């Protein structure tokens, strides 16, 4: 993998072999049974997730455009549920598409930065990511000063809760999960990806993880920072991204502005980059590679871009609709 750098018989007789005459109702019963079978087959077909024109059972939503990936909302109407503290993390909220006719969804757990709350820092992402076809759980940490490893364990606990215990567990494909985080939460995302390599995607926003690097990460990972970030500097991210194994799909984006707080409020640069990453690696949706490979489709507010294109996620048979 090359890294590139660019800015589904009725009985015929009795025991003696004598034929049993059929009454007038027999054809009617057979007709009713046949009709019921046909209706059952039609119902089963309708309940199946529609096959995409591209042969990918996980595609969700219409063909994307540069404008759609940069929008503040995708095409799916969404809803939310509160999450009470416990389950290994400090609760907060789940967001999900209302549509249940397309099969299970991929999911993402997101954690905020050091001392920050989900409400104040990450809540803007919830409905936004869900509207592009994902289930999202945004969490608060057990302590606002939890370090990167603790935040990583809580991200994994949140995914376990989401897929095994939550009210929306039946909507989630437990084999298509990702993690995201900002600052110390980005460090937690590294920890989660290192501990659970079967995850499908990781997105690190200005990750602060001074006790670990990316050398143990096998999960496709996007690293994003800002050139004017005095806390997690470009020099630190350069060194961090360089530790990502050559055979791990990766991307490094340096924004030309936004400082350390760039992912804490609505930001089109975050939208148009993170959504394609999640779509490619969680939904195996290659319609989105055009936005990241071989170069960025939209380079506004980008000062530097590195990638390991081409991104070629595998597509497997979908799990049954639950």
Order of alpha helices (4+ residues) and beta strands (2+ residues): beta-alpha-alpha-beta-beta-beta-alpha-alpha-beta-alpha-beta-alpha-beta-beta-alpha-beta-alpha-beta
